């Protein structure tokens, strides 16, 4: 898959910008704060109809304006699709494909696969379990539309069940049959979500470990373990057994909404024992494994967005990472860097394979600093 061009109006720090892209490597070069990451986010937004960094759409509108427009042309196996997104304060988001509106924006998710690697990913290591669930849900939503529907149904029902438990406490009553109706609505989607998460982790882990070995030079052993209540009991049994506890705590204490991914380096928690370089290598390896899994599913190369990937990596890991990217079948790559002198030499094929775009105060200039 290729993104051939992109136009931006009033998105974050960009007033009006138009770009055309190379089908191999595109590098946004500029000082910190110039807006390099915002360009990657605009690309991500077109692919998934949401920002990677800020889920509140109106907050992505340029300060002082009332709307933003993103538009780009994607090519997949000779088919061209023009995607246009308009977000306007106080109005419903508009998303069209070849000028035809989607019936549901969720239908867009997965049509144009994308993987992003960014310093903000450290929340996957340092943050709580919710962040890791969001990550695995993002991966699965791009490869399985039924998963996304199950997830939305499950989350809606959990919210309703928890609200009902709170009302029971407020009214000093407990309706077993009403709670059972919510349980019935949770069991099937919850069980399917569990099975798909289990499958995707099993698919990711060997690829992730191979990428980590390549980046680290075989320095450490890493693992990812899927932690869930459903490993040893059926969801129906768990809900039944926890009903009294749920009543007391006024929330649903068992289910896939409590799942987690456990990250370790040499058998120890990555969060506590991994250096910044090790943690970054861990996350890059995870995202590259995600890329492979999505490539295999879609039979087309996702876009790969690499934001500031060289920061916090020692020179040996940088070289291993570059070798890893050069040796594997990645498709179109977009990356950011502050170093204009090293970019074109990073990839096999030299300058013919790399397009440099200079980013200065929300403006994009092509080829100025090779």
DRENDO-1510 file (C-alpha; in Angstrom, 1 decimal, always signed):
<recs>
REC; n; res; u; v; w
REC; 1; UNK; +0.0; +0.0; +0.0 .
REC; 2; UNK; +1.2; +3.5; -0.8 .
REC; 3; UNK; +0.1; +7.0; +0.2 .
REC; 4; UNK; +0.9; +9.1; -2.8 .
REC; 5; UNK; -0.1; +12.5; -1.5 .
REC; 6; UNK; -1.5; +14.4; +1.5 .
REC; 7; UNK; -3.1; +17.8; +1.9 .
REC; 8; UNK; -3.7; +19.4; +5.3 .
REC; 9; UNK; -5.8; +22.4; +6.3 .
REC; 10; UNK; -5.7; +23.8; +9.9 .
REC; 11; UNK; -4.5; +20.6; +11.5 .
REC; 12; UNK; -2.5; +21.2; +14.7 .
REC; 13; UNK; +0.3; +23.6; +13.7 .
REC; 14; UNK; -0.3; +23.4; +9.9 .
REC; 15; UNK; -2.4; +26.0; +8.2 .
REC; 16; UNK; -2.2; +24.8; +4.6 .
REC; 17; UNK; +0.2; +22.1; +3.4 .
REC; 18; UNK; +0.4; +19.7; +0.4 .
REC; 19; UNK; +2.9; +16.9; +0.1 .
REC; 20; UNK; +3.7; +14.2; -2.5 .
REC; 21; UNK; +5.5; +11.1; -1.3 .
REC; 22; UNK; +8.2; +8.6; -2.5 .
REC; 23; UNK; +7.1; +5.0; -2.6 .
REC; 24; UNK; +10.0; +3.9; -0.4 .
REC; 25; UNK; +11.3; +6.3; +2.3 .
REC; 26; UNK; +10.0; +9.7; +3.2 .
REC; 27; UNK; +11.8; +11.7; +5.9 .
REC; 28; UNK; +10.6; +14.8; +7.7 .
REC; 29; UNK; +13.6; +16.6; +9.0 .
REC; 30; UNK; +13.5; +19.6; +11.3 .
REC; 31; UNK; +14.1; +21.0; +14.8 .
REC; 32; UNK; +12.1; +19.8; +17.8 .
REC; 33; UNK; +8.7; +21.5; +17.8 .
REC; 34; UNK; +8.7; +22.2; +14.1 .
REC; 35; UNK; +5.8; +19.8; +13.5 .
REC; 36; UNK; +7.4; +16.6; +12.2 .
REC; 37; UNK; +5.3; +14.4; +14.4 .
REC; 38; UNK; +2.1; +16.2; +13.5 .
REC; 39; UNK; +2.7; +15.1; +9.9 .
REC; 40; UNK; +2.9; +11.5; +10.9 .
REC; 41; UNK; -0.2; +12.0; +13.0 .
REC; 42; UNK; -2.1; +13.4; +10.0 .
REC; 43; UNK; -1.2; +10.3; +8.0 .
REC; 44; UNK; -2.2; +8.0; +10.9 .
REC; 45; UNK; -5.5; +10.0; +11.2 .
REC; 46; UNK; -6.3; +9.4; +7.5 .
REC; 47; UNK; -5.7; +5.6; +8.0 .
REC; 48; UNK; -7.8; +5.2; +11.1 .
REC; 49; UNK; -9.9; +8.3; +11.4 .
REC; 50; UNK; -8.4; +9.2; +14.7 .
REC; 51; UNK; -5.3; +10.9; +16.1 .
REC; 52; UNK; -2.6; +8.6; +17.7 .
REC; 53; UNK; -1.8; +11.3; +20.2 .
REC; 54; UNK; -5.0; +13.1; +21.0 .
REC; 55; UNK; -8.4; +11.3; +20.9 .
REC; 56; UNK; -10.4; +14.5; +21.3 .
REC; 57; UNK; -11.0; +15.5; +17.6 .
REC; 58; UNK; -11.7; +19.2; +18.2 .
REC; 59; UNK; -8.3; +19.6; +20.0 .
REC; 60; UNK; -6.5; +18.7; +16.8 .
REC; 61; UNK; -8.0; +21.8; +15.1 .
REC; 62; UNK; -5.4; +24.6; +14.7 .
REC; 63; UNK; -5.7; +27.1; +17.5 .
REC; 64; UNK; -8.1; +29.9; +16.6 .
REC; 65; UNK; -9.8; +27.9; +13.8 .
REC; 66; UNK; -13.1; +26.0; +13.7 .
REC; 67; UNK; -12.3; +23.0; +11.5 .
REC; 68; UNK; -9.6; +20.9; +9.9 .
REC; 69; UNK; -9.4; +18.9; +6.7 .
REC; 70; UNK; -7.2; +16.0; +5.8 .
REC; 71; UNK; -7.1; +14.4; +2.4 .
REC; 72; UNK; -4.9; +11.8; +0.8 .
REC; 73; UNK; -4.7; +9.3; -2.0 .
REC; 74; UNK; -3.9; +5.6; -1.2 .
REC; 75; UNK; -3.0; +3.0; -3.8 .
REC; 76; UNK; -3.4; -0.7; -3.1 .
REC; 77; UNK; -2.7; -3.1; -6.0 .
REC; 78; UNK; -3.3; -0.5; -8.6 .
REC; 79; UNK; -6.6; +0.6; -7.0 .
REC; 80; UNK; -6.7; +4.3; -6.0 .
REC; 81; UNK; -8.8; +5.6; -3.1 .
REC; 82; UNK; -9.1; +9.2; -2.1 .
REC; 83; UNK; -9.9; +9.6; +1.6 .
REC; 84; UNK; -11.1; +12.9; +3.0 .
REC; 85; UNK; -11.8; +13.8; +6.6 .
REC; 86; UNK; -13.4; +17.0; +7.9 .
REC; 87; UNK; -13.7; +17.7; +11.6 .
REC; 88; UNK; -15.6; +20.9; +12.5 .
REC; 89; UNK; -16.5; +22.2; +15.9 .
REC; 90; UNK; -20.0; +21.3; +16.9 .
REC; 91; UNK; -20.6; +19.0; +13.9 .
REC; 92; UNK; -20.3; +15.3; +13.2 .
REC; 93; UNK; -17.1; +14.1; +11.7 .
REC; 94; UNK; -17.2; +13.7; +7.9 .
REC; 95; UNK; -15.3; +10.8; +6.4 .
REC; 96; UNK; -15.5; +9.9; +2.7 .
REC; 97; UNK; -13.9; +7.4; +0.4 .
REC; 98; UNK; -13.9; +8.5; -3.2 .
REC; 99; UNK; -16.5; +11.2; -2.2 .
REC; 100; UNK; -18.8; +8.5; -0.7 .
REC; 101; UNK; -19.5; +8.8; +3.0 .
REC; 102; UNK; -19.1; +5.8; +5.2 .
REC; 103; UNK; -22.3; +4.5; +6.8 .
REC; 104; UNK; -20.2; +3.9; +9.9 .
REC; 105; UNK; -16.7; +5.3; +10.5 .
REC; 106; UNK; -15.8; +2.0; +12.1 .
REC; 107; UNK; -16.0; +0.5; +8.5 .
REC; 108; UNK; -12.8; +2.5; +7.7 .
REC; 109; UNK; -10.7; +0.9; +10.4 .
REC; 110; UNK; -8.4; -1.7; +8.8 .
REC; 111; UNK; -9.0; -0.6; +5.2 .
REC; 112; UNK; -5.7; +1.3; +5.2 .
REC; 113; UNK; -3.4; -0.5; +7.6 .
REC; 114; UNK; -0.7; +1.5; +9.5 .
REC; 115; UNK; +1.9; +0.9; +12.2 .
REC; 116; UNK; +3.4; +3.8; +14.2 .
REC; 117; UNK; +6.5; +3.8; +16.4 .
REC; 118; UNK; +6.8; +6.8; +18.6 .
REC; 119; UNK; +8.4; +7.9; +21.9 .
REC; 120; UNK; +4.9; +8.0; +23.3 .
REC; 121; UNK; +4.8; +4.2; +23.1 .
REC; 122; UNK; +6.7; +4.1; +26.4 .
REC; 123; UNK; +3.3; +4.3; +28.0 .
REC; 124; UNK; +2.9; +0.6; +27.0 .
REC; 125; UNK; +5.8; -0.2; +29.4 .
REC; 126; UNK; +5.4; +2.4; +32.0 .
REC; 127; UNK; +1.6; +2.8; +32.1 .
REC; 128; UNK; -1.2; +0.7; +33.4 .
REC; 129; UNK; -2.9; -2.4; +31.9 .
REC; 130; UNK; -5.5; -0.2; +30.1 .
REC; 131; UNK; -2.7; +1.1; +27.8 .
REC; 132; UNK; -1.7; -2.4; +26.8 .
REC; 133; UNK; -5.3; -3.5; +26.2 .
REC; 134; UNK; -5.7; -0.5; +23.9 .
REC; 135; UNK; -2.6; -1.5; +22.0 .
REC; 136; UNK; -3.7; -5.1; +21.4 .
REC; 137; UNK; -7.2; -3.8; +20.5 .
REC; 138; UNK; -5.7; -1.5; +17.9 .
REC; 139; UNK; -3.8; -4.3; +16.3 .
REC; 140; UNK; -6.8; -6.6; +16.2 .
REC; 141; UNK; -9.3; -3.9; +15.1 .
REC; 142; UNK; -7.1; -3.4; +12.0 .
REC; 143; UNK; -7.2; -7.0; +11.0 .
REC; 144; UNK; -10.6; -8.2; +12.2 .
REC; 145; UNK; -13.7; -6.1; +11.8 .
REC; 146; UNK; -15.8; -8.5; +13.8 .
REC; 147; UNK; -13.4; -8.0; +16.7 .
REC; 148; UNK; -14.0; -4.3; +16.7 .
REC; 149; UNK; -17.8; -4.9; +16.8 .
REC; 150; UNK; -17.4; -7.4; +19.6 .
REC; 151; UNK; -15.3; -4.9; +21.5 .
REC; 152; UNK; -17.7; -2.1; +21.1 .
REC; 153; UNK; -20.6; -4.3; +22.2 .
REC; 154; UNK; -18.7; -5.6; +25.2 .
REC; 155; UNK; -17.6; -2.2; +26.4 .
REC; 156; UNK; -21.1; -0.8; +26.1 .
REC; 157; UNK; -22.5; -3.7; +28.1 .
REC; 158; UNK; -19.8; -3.5; +30.8 .
REC; 159; UNK; -20.7; +0.2; +31.2 .
REC; 160; UNK; -24.4; -0.7; +31.6 .
REC; 161; UNK; -23.7; -3.5; +34.0 .
REC; 162; UNK; -21.5; -1.3; +36.2 .
REC; 163; UNK; -24.1; +1.4; +36.2 .
REC; 164; UNK; -26.7; -1.1; +37.3 .
REC; 165; UNK; -24.5; -2.3; +40.1 .
REC; 166; UNK; -24.1; +1.2; +41.4 .
REC; 167; UNK; -27.9; +1.7; +41.2 .
REC; 168; UNK; -28.5; -1.5; +43.2 .
REC; 169; UNK; -26.3; -0.1; +46.0 .
REC; 170; UNK; -28.0; +3.3; +45.9 .
REC; 171; UNK; -31.4; +1.7; +46.1 .
REC; 172; UNK; -30.4; -1.0; +48.5 .
REC; 173; UNK; -31.7; -3.8; +46.3 .
REC; 174; UNK; -30.3; -6.5; +44.1 .
REC; 175; UNK; -32.0; -7.9; +40.9 .
REC; 176; UNK; -30.4; -11.2; +40.0 .
REC; 177; UNK; -32.3; -11.7; +36.8 .
REC; 178; UNK; -31.4; -8.2; +35.5 .
REC; 179; UNK; -27.7; -8.8; +36.2 .
REC; 180; UNK; -28.0; -12.2; +34.5 .
REC; 181; UNK; -29.3; -10.5; +31.3 .
REC; 182; UNK; -26.1; -8.4; +31.2 .
REC; 183; UNK; -24.0; -11.5; +31.8 .
REC; 184; UNK; -25.7; -13.2; +28.8 .
REC; 185; UNK; -24.8; -10.2; +26.6 .
REC; 186; UNK; -21.2; -10.2; +27.8 .
REC; 187; UNK; -20.3; -13.9; +27.5 .
REC; 188; UNK; -20.2; -14.5; +23.7 .
REC; 189; UNK; -18.3; -11.3; +22.7 .
REC; 190; UNK; -16.1; -11.6; +25.7 .
REC; 191; UNK; -15.1; -15.2; +24.9 .
REC; 192; UNK; -14.4; -14.3; +21.3 .
REC; 193; UNK; -12.3; -11.3; +22.3 .
REC; 194; UNK; -10.3; -13.6; +24.6 .
REC; 195; UNK; -9.7; -16.1; +21.8 .
REC; 196; UNK; -8.5; -13.5; +19.4 .
REC; 197; UNK; -6.2; -11.8; +21.9 .
REC; 198; UNK; -4.7; -15.2; +22.7 .
REC; 199; UNK; -4.2; -15.9; +19.0 .
REC; 200; UNK; -2.6; -12.6; +18.2 .
REC; 201; UNK; -0.2; -12.7; +21.1 .
REC; 202; UNK; +0.9; -16.2; +20.1 .
REC; 203; UNK; +1.5; -14.8; +16.6 .
REC; 204; UNK; +3.3; -11.7; +17.7 .
REC; 205; UNK; +5.7; -13.2; +20.3 .
REC; 206; UNK; +8.1; -15.2; +18.1 .
REC; 207; UNK; +8.4; -12.4; +15.6 .
REC; 208; UNK; +8.9; -9.9; +18.4 .
REC; 209; UNK; +11.6; -12.0; +20.0 .
REC; 210; UNK; +13.4; -12.3; +16.6 .
REC; 211; UNK; +13.3; -8.5; +16.0 .
REC; 212; UNK; +14.5; -7.9; +19.5 .
REC; 213; UNK; +17.5; -10.2; +19.1 .
REC; 214; UNK; +18.3; -8.5; +15.8 .
REC; 215; UNK; +18.2; -5.0; +17.4 .
REC; 216; UNK; +19.9; -5.8; +20.6 .
REC; 217; UNK; +22.6; -8.1; +19.1 .
REC; 218; UNK; +21.3; -11.0; +21.2 .
REC; 219; UNK; +22.1; -9.2; +24.4 .
REC; 220; UNK; +18.9; -10.1; +26.4 .
REC; 221; UNK; +16.0; -12.5; +26.4 .
REC; 222; UNK; +12.5; -11.0; +26.2 .
REC; 223; UNK; +9.0; -12.2; +26.5 .
REC; 224; UNK; +5.4; -11.2; +26.4 .
REC; 225; UNK; +2.7; -13.1; +28.3 .
REC; 226; UNK; -1.0; -12.7; +27.9 .
REC; 227; UNK; -2.6; -12.4; +31.4 .
REC; 228; UNK; -6.3; -12.9; +31.6 .
REC; 229; UNK; -9.0; -14.3; +34.0 .
REC; 230; UNK; -10.3; -16.5; +31.2 .
REC; 231; UNK; -7.2; -18.8; +30.9 .
REC; 232; UNK; -8.5; -21.3; +33.4 .
REC; 233; UNK; -12.3; -20.7; +33.7 .
REC; 234; UNK; -15.1; -20.0; +31.3 .
REC; 235; UNK; -16.4; -16.5; +31.3 .
REC; 236; UNK; -19.8; -17.6; +32.3 .
REC; 237; UNK; -18.4; -19.3; +35.4 .
REC; 238; UNK; -16.3; -16.3; +36.3 .
REC; 239; UNK; -19.3; -13.9; +36.1 .
REC; 240; UNK; -21.4; -16.3; +38.2 .
REC; 241; UNK; -18.8; -16.8; +40.9 .
REC; 242; UNK; -18.0; -13.1; +41.2 .
REC; 243; UNK; -21.6; -11.8; +41.4 .
REC; 244; UNK; -21.5; -11.2; +45.1 .
REC; 245; UNK; -18.1; -9.5; +45.0 .
REC; 246; UNK; -19.4; -7.3; +42.1 .
REC; 247; UNK; -22.4; -6.3; +44.2 .
REC; 248; UNK; -20.2; -5.2; +47.1 .
REC; 249; UNK; -17.7; -3.4; +44.9 .
REC; 250; UNK; -20.3; -2.0; +42.5 .
REC; 251; UNK; -18.3; -3.0; +39.4 .
REC; 252; UNK; -17.5; -6.0; +37.2 .
REC; 253; UNK; -14.4; -7.6; +38.7 .
REC; 254; UNK; -13.9; -10.4; +36.1 .
REC; 255; UNK; -13.6; -10.3; +32.4 .
REC; 256; UNK; -11.4; -9.4; +29.5 .
REC; 257; UNK; -11.6; -5.7; +30.5 .
REC; 258; UNK; -9.0; -6.7; +33.1 .
REC; 259; UNK; -6.6; -8.4; +30.7 .
REC; 260; UNK; -2.9; -7.4; +30.6 .
REC; 261; UNK; +0.3; -8.1; +28.7 .
REC; 262; UNK; +3.3; -8.8; +30.9 .
REC; 263; UNK; +6.6; -7.6; +29.5 .
REC; 264; UNK; +9.9; -9.0; +30.7 .
REC; 265; UNK; +13.6; -8.8; +30.0 .
REC; 266; UNK; +15.7; -11.7; +31.2 .
REC; 267; UNK; +12.8; -12.7; +33.4 .
REC; 268; UNK; +12.3; -9.4; +35.1 .
REC; 269; UNK; +9.6; -6.7; +34.6 .
REC; 270; UNK; +10.7; -4.4; +31.7 .
REC; 271; UNK; +9.2; -1.5; +33.5 .
REC; 272; UNK; +11.4; -1.8; +36.6 .
REC; 273; UNK; +14.6; -3.4; +35.2 .
REC; 274; UNK; +14.8; -2.3; +31.6 .
REC; 275; UNK; +17.1; +0.7; +30.6 .
REC; 276; UNK; +15.7; +3.4; +28.4 .
REC; 277; UNK; +17.5; +1.8; +25.4 .
REC; 278; UNK; +16.2; -1.7; +26.3 .
REC; 279; UNK; +12.6; -0.4; +26.7 .
REC; 280; UNK; +12.8; +1.4; +23.4 .
REC; 281; UNK; +14.3; -1.6; +21.7 .
REC; 282; UNK; +11.5; -3.7; +23.2 .
REC; 283; UNK; +8.8; -1.4; +21.9 .
REC; 284; UNK; +10.3; -1.1; +18.4 .
REC; 285; UNK; +10.6; -4.9; +18.1 .
REC; 286; UNK; +6.9; -5.2; +19.2 .
REC; 287; UNK; +5.7; -2.7; +16.6 .
REC; 288; UNK; +7.8; -4.4; +13.8 .
REC; 289; UNK; +6.3; -7.7; +14.8 .
REC; 290; UNK; +2.8; -6.1; +14.6 .
REC; 291; UNK; +3.8; -4.9; +11.1 .
REC; 292; UNK; +4.6; -8.5; +10.0 .
REC; 293; UNK; +1.3; -9.9; +11.4 .
REC; 294; UNK; -0.7; -7.2; +9.7 .
REC; 295; UNK; +1.2; -7.6; +6.4 .
REC; 296; UNK; +0.4; -11.3; +6.5 .
REC; 297; UNK; -3.3; -10.7; +7.2 .
REC; 298; UNK; -3.9; -8.0; +4.6 .
REC; 299; UNK; -1.4; -9.3; +2.0 .
REC; 300; UNK; -0.4; -5.7; +1.5 .
REC; 301; UNK; +2.3; -3.7; +3.2 .
REC; 302; UNK; +1.0; -1.3; +5.9 .
REC; 303; UNK; +2.4; +2.2; +6.1 .
REC; 304; UNK; +5.3; +2.3; +8.6 .
REC; 305; UNK; +5.6; +5.6; +10.6 .
REC; 306; UNK; +8.8; +6.0; +12.6 .
REC; 307; UNK; +8.9; +9.0; +14.9 .
REC; 308; UNK; +12.3; +9.8; +16.5 .
REC; 309; UNK; +13.4; +6.2; +16.6 .
REC; 310; UNK; +17.1; +6.8; +17.0 .
REC; 311; UNK; +16.7; +8.7; +20.3 .
REC; 312; UNK; +17.9; +6.7; +23.5 .
REC; 313; UNK; +19.5; +4.0; +21.4 .
REC; 314; UNK; +23.2; +3.4; +21.5 .
REC; 315; UNK; +25.1; +3.4; +18.2 .
REC; 316; UNK; +25.2; -0.4; +18.0 .
REC; 317; UNK; +21.5; -0.7; +18.4 .
REC; 318; UNK; +20.9; +2.0; +15.8 .
REC; 319; UNK; +23.0; +0.1; +13.3 .
REC; 320; UNK; +21.2; -3.2; +14.1 .
REC; 321; UNK; +17.9; -1.5; +13.7 .
REC; 322; UNK; +18.8; +0.0; +10.4 .
REC; 323; UNK; +20.1; -3.3; +9.2 .
REC; 324; UNK; +16.9; -4.9; +10.4 .
REC; 325; UNK; +14.7; -2.4; +8.4 .
REC; 326; UNK; +16.9; -2.7; +5.3 .
REC; 327; UNK; +16.8; -6.5; +5.3 .
REC; 328; UNK; +13.1; -7.0; +5.8 .
REC; 329; UNK; +10.3; -6.4; +3.3 .
REC; 330; UNK; +8.9; -3.1; +4.7 .
REC; 331; UNK; +6.8; -1.1; +2.3 .
REC; 332; UNK; +6.5; +2.7; +2.3 .
REC; 333; UNK; +8.2; +4.3; +5.3 .
REC; 334; UNK; +7.7; +7.7; +6.9 .
REC; 335; UNK; +10.2; +8.8; +9.5 .
REC; 336; UNK; +11.2; +11.9; +11.5 .
REC; 337; UNK; +14.7; +13.0; +12.4 .
REC; 338; UNK; +16.5; +16.1; +13.6 .
REC; 339; UNK; +19.8; +15.1; +11.8 .
REC; 340; UNK; +19.7; +16.1; +8.1 .
REC; 341; UNK; +23.1; +14.7; +7.3 .
REC; 342; UNK; +22.5; +11.0; +8.1 .
REC; 343; UNK; +19.1; +10.4; +6.7 .
REC; 344; UNK; +19.8; +9.6; +3.0 .
REC; 345; UNK; +22.7; +7.2; +4.0 .
REC; 346; UNK; +20.5; +5.2; +6.4 .
REC; 347; UNK; +18.8; +3.0; +3.8 .
REC; 348; UNK; +20.1; +0.7; +1.0 .
REC; 349; UNK; +19.7; +2.4; -2.3 .
REC; 350; UNK; +20.9; +5.8; -1.1 .
REC; 351; UNK; +19.3; +9.1; -2.1 .
REC; 352; UNK; +17.2; +7.5; -4.9 .
REC; 353; UNK; +15.2; +5.6; -2.3 .
REC; 354; UNK; +14.7; +8.6; +0.1 .
REC; 355; UNK; +12.8; +11.8; -0.1 .
REC; 356; UNK; +13.8; +14.5; +2.3 .
REC; 357; UNK; +11.2; +17.1; +3.4 .
REC; 358; UNK; +12.4; +20.0; +5.5 .
REC; 359; UNK; +9.9; +21.1; +8.2 .
REC; 360; UNK; +10.2; +24.7; +9.4 .
REC; 361; UNK; +7.4; +26.3; +11.5 .
REC; 362; UNK; +4.5; +24.4; +9.9 .
REC; 363; UNK; +5.9; +24.6; +6.4 .
REC; 364; UNK; +7.2; +21.7; +4.3 .
REC; 365; UNK; +10.1; +22.2; +1.9 .
REC; 366; UNK; +11.3; +19.4; -0.3 .
REC; 367; UNK; +14.9; +18.4; -0.8 .
REC; 368; UNK; +16.5; +21.4; +0.8 .
REC; 369; UNK; +19.2; +19.7; +3.0 .
REC; 370; UNK; +20.5; +16.5; +1.4 .
</recs>
